[in-house]
Amino acid sequence: MSVAILHISGPQNAGKTATAIGFAEFRGKRPTYYLRLDTEREGVPALRLSQPLPVVVEPRRLVTRPGVVFETLAAAVGEIAQQDADATVIVETDNEPCFRHAYPWHARVFCLPPVSEPRVVFRTRDQIAKAVKELMEDTRSFAAEMFGLEHGPGDSSMLPAVESKQILEADTTELLEEFLASEVGSDITFRMRLHTDYYAIMDSDVLVLSESSGAWNGPAAETAGMLRQLLEMSRARLGRNVIPVRCNPNNAQSEPFRACIALIDKAVEAGRQDAL
């Protein structure tokens, strides 16, 4: 066996910690470890833990910089692996872009609370067109947008930039059409329907439409419908299977939440096997 890492991310007040607790309780006597990871912004660490975690082993909170997330996690996971070679580790973060590809996650869950309108999550057509064009013209923008890298030492500033003035408009159009027709281009256009903070939805195994802070009614229900449609299109076009589940993580005994946790456990164990 091997260590398996479950990444639970999403905005604040989305039921992430409750989901972590539910997962740890579902596993029963099999020990589960927990790391809460935050970034340090302007010298002030954002240490947030919404509730105690009595069901996990040695819960820890870590603060890191966006450019060294991998190193911070690798050190912490390495310490756990020395104690338990078959450990299951939950890493909880907010939905900052720097966490999306910061580590080779074995399974990923995105928790989303009800939103006030679809545009909170979805871009407009004009925003999509502008963002795609910028990506094609600047590799630094591409790295920041797609992988959550920031401009600074050790991140996307190390990539060679191709400025707009270096590309003829005709060539840009032709390149863009060819790129968007490819599988990678299709993947990116699916993602770019969402605002950057919500890209992790497309990488997740389970999307928790969380009702821990309210119901998915009105405009929120419209957003949920749009997300389901987007995920279905992504499944048909790219073979990516993100399972949306509407449930309340604070109601641990409810059937929808128990079904959600079972899906998460299945994704974790599948990821563990794939890593062997």
C-alpha positions in Angstrom: 0.0 0.0 0.0 1.0 3.7 0.1 0.1 7.0 1.5 -3.1 8.5 -0.1 -3.7 12.3 -0.1 -7.2 13.7 -0.2 -7.5 17.4 -1.1 -10.6 19.1 0.1 -10.9 22.7 -1.2 -13.5 25.4 -1.7 -14.5 28.9 -0.4 -15.0 29.7 3.2 -18.2 28.5 4.9 -18.6 25.6 2.4 -18.6 22.7 4.9 -15.0 21.6 4.1 -14.1 20.7 7.7 -17.4 18.9 8.2 -16.7 16.9 5.1 -13.3 16.0 6.4 -14.8 14.9 9.7 -17.5 12.8 7.9 -14.8 11.1 5.8 -12.7 10.3 8.8 -15.7 8.9 10.7 -16.7 6.8 7.7 -13.3 5.1 7.7 -13.9 4.0 11.3 -10.8 2.4 12.9 -8.6 3.1 9.9 -6.5 6.2 11.0 -6.9 9.4 9.1 -4.5 12.3 9.3 -5.4 16.0 8.8 -3.5 19.0 7.6 -5.1 22.5 7.3 -3.0 24.5 4.8 -3.2 28.3 4.4 -1.0 30.8 2.6 0.7 33.7 4.2 -0.5 37.0 2.8 1.3 40.3 3.6 3.0 38.6 6.5 -0.3 37.6 8.3 -1.0 33.9 8.5 -4.6 32.9 7.8 -5.1 30.1 10.2 -8.7 29.0 10.1 -10.2 25.8 11.5 -14.0 26.0 11.8 -14.4 23.1 14.3 -12.4 20.6 16.3 -11.3 17.3 14.7 -11.5 14.6 17.4 -11.7 11.8 14.8 -8.4 12.4 13.1 -4.8 11.7 14.1 -2.7 14.7 15.1 -4.5 17.5 13.2 -2.0 20.1 12.1 -2.3 23.6 10.7 0.4 24.8 8.3 1.2 28.2 6.8 3.2 28.5 3.6 3.9 30.8 0.6 2.3 30.2 -2.8 5.6 29.4 -4.4 6.6 26.7 -1.9 3.4 24.8 -1.3 4.8 21.5 -2.6 7.9 21.7 -0.4 5.7 22.4 2.7 3.4 19.6 2.0 6.1 17.1 1.0 7.8 17.7 4.4 4.6 17.2 6.4 3.4 14.2 4.4 6.9 12.7 4.7 6.7 12.9 8.5 3.4 11.2 8.5 4.6 8.5 6.1 7.5 7.6 8.5 4.9 6.9 11.2 2.3 5.2 9.0 3.3 4.0 5.5 -0.3 3.4 4.5 -1.6 6.7 5.9 -4.6 8.5 4.5 -4.1 12.3 4.8 -6.7 14.9 4.4 -5.4 18.3 3.2 -8.0 21.1 3.6 -7.4 24.5 1.8 -9.4 27.4 0.6 -9.9 27.7 -3.1 -6.7 29.7 -3.8 -5.3 28.8 -7.3 -1.9 28.0 -6.0 -3.2 24.8 -4.4 -4.7 23.2 -7.5 -1.6 21.6 -8.9 0.7 22.0 -5.9 0.8 18.3 -5.1 0.0 15.0 -6.8 -3.3 14.6 -5.1 -4.8 11.1 -5.1 -8.4 12.4 -4.8 -9.9 15.8 -4.9 -13.1 17.2 -3.5 -14.5 20.8 -4.1 -17.0 22.1 -1.6 -19.2 24.9 -3.0 -21.8 26.8 -0.9 -24.9 28.3 -2.6 -24.0 31.5 -4.6 -26.0 34.6 -5.2 -26.0 34.3 -9.0 -24.3 32.2 -11.7 -21.8 35.0 -12.6 -20.1 34.4 -9.2 -18.9 31.1 -10.7 -19.2 31.5 -14.4 -17.5 34.0 -16.8 -19.4 35.9 -19.4 -18.6 35.2 -23.1 -16.6 38.4 -23.4 -14.6 37.5 -20.3 -13.9 34.1 -21.8 -12.8 35.5 -25.1 -10.5 38.0 -23.5 -8.9 35.5 -21.2 -8.3 32.9 -23.9 -6.6 35.6 -26.1 -4.4 36.7 -23.2 -3.3 33.1 -22.5 -2.3 32.6 -26.1 -0.1 35.7 -26.1 1.6 35.4 -22.8 3.0 32.2 -21.3 3.3 33.8 -17.9 -0.4 34.5 -18.0 -1.0 30.9 -19.1 0.9 29.5 -16.1 -0.8 31.9 -13.6 -4.2 31.1 -15.0 -4.0 27.3 -15.5 -1.7 26.3 -12.7 -2.1 28.9 -10.1 1.5 30.1 -10.3 2.3 33.7 -9.4 4.8 36.1 -10.9 7.8 35.9 -8.6 10.9 33.8 -7.8 10.4 30.1 -8.3 7.1 30.3 -10.2 5.8 31.3 -13.6 8.3 34.2 -13.9 10.8 31.5 -14.9 8.9 30.8 -18.0 9.7 32.7 -21.3 7.0 35.3 -22.0 5.7 35.9 -25.5 4.3 39.4 -25.6 1.4 40.5 -27.8 3.4 42.7 -30.0 5.5 39.7 -31.1 2.6 38.0 -32.7 0.8 39.1 -35.8 -3.0 39.2 -35.4 -3.6 36.8 -38.3 -1.2 34.3 -36.9 -2.9 34.6 -33.5 -6.3 33.8 -34.9 -5.0 30.8 -36.8 -3.0 29.5 -33.8 -6.0 30.0 -31.5 -8.4 28.0 -33.7 -5.9 25.1 -34.0 -5.3 25.2 -30.3 -8.9 25.2 -29.2 -9.6 22.3 -31.6 -7.1 20.1 -29.7 -7.9 18.0 -26.6 -5.9 20.3 -24.4 -7.6 23.3 -25.9 -11.0 21.8 -25.3 -10.0 21.1 -21.7 -9.0 24.7 -21.2 -12.1 26.2 -22.8 -14.2 24.1 -20.4 -12.3 25.4 -17.4 -12.4 29.0 -18.6 -16.1 29.1 -18.5 -15.5 29.3 -14.8 -13.7 32.1 -12.9 -10.1 31.1 -11.8 -11.0 30.4 -8.2 -13.4 27.7 -9.3 -11.1 25.8 -11.8 -10.6 23.1 -9.2 -14.2 22.0 -9.8 -13.0 20.6 -13.2 -10.2 18.6 -11.5 -12.3 17.2 -8.7 -13.6 13.6 -8.2 -16.6 14.9 -6.2 -18.2 18.3 -6.3 -20.1 18.9 -3.0 -23.0 21.3 -3.6 -22.9 22.1 0.1 -26.0 23.2 2.0 -24.2 23.7 5.3 -24.8 27.5 5.1 -28.1 27.5 3.1 -30.2 25.8 0.4 -29.5 25.7 -3.3 -32.6 27.6 -4.3 -33.4 30.4 -6.8 -30.3 31.7 -8.5 -28.2 29.1 -6.7 -30.3 26.4 -8.2 -29.7 27.9 -11.7 -25.9 27.8 -11.0 -26.1 24.2 -9.9 -27.9 23.3 -13.1 -25.3 25.1 -15.2 -22.5 23.3 -13.3 -24.2 19.9 -13.9 -24.5 20.7 -17.6 -20.9 21.7 -17.8 -19.7 18.6 -16.1 -21.8 16.4 -18.3 -20.3 18.1 -21.4 -16.8 17.6 -20.0 -17.6 13.9 -19.4 -18.8 13.4 -22.9 -16.0 15.4 -24.6 -13.0 14.6 -22.4 -14.0 11.5 -20.5 -13.6 13.3 -17.1 -16.0 12.2 -14.5 -16.7 14.8 -11.8 -19.7 13.7 -9.6 -21.9 16.5 -8.2 -23.6 15.7 -4.9 -26.0 18.1 -3.2 -25.9 17.5 0.6 -25.5 19.1 4.0 -22.1 18.2 5.5 -23.4 19.3 8.9 -26.0 16.6 8.8 -23.7 13.6 9.0 -26.5 11.0 9.3 -28.4 12.2 6.2 -28.5 9.7 3.3 -27.2 12.3 0.7 -24.1 13.1 2.8 -23.4 9.4 3.6 -23.6 8.7 -0.1 -21.2 11.6 -0.8 -18.7 10.3 1.7 -18.8 6.8 0.2 -18.0 8.3 -3.2 -15.1 10.2 -1.7 -13.7 7.1 0.0 -14.0 5.2 -3.3 -12.0 8.0 -5.1 -9.3 7.9 -2.4 -8.8 4.2 -2.6 -8.8 4.3 -6.4 -6.2 7.0 -6.3 -4.1 5.0 -3.9 -4.2 1.9 -6.2 -3.4 4.0 -9.3 -0.3 5.4 -7.5 1.1 1.9 -6.8 
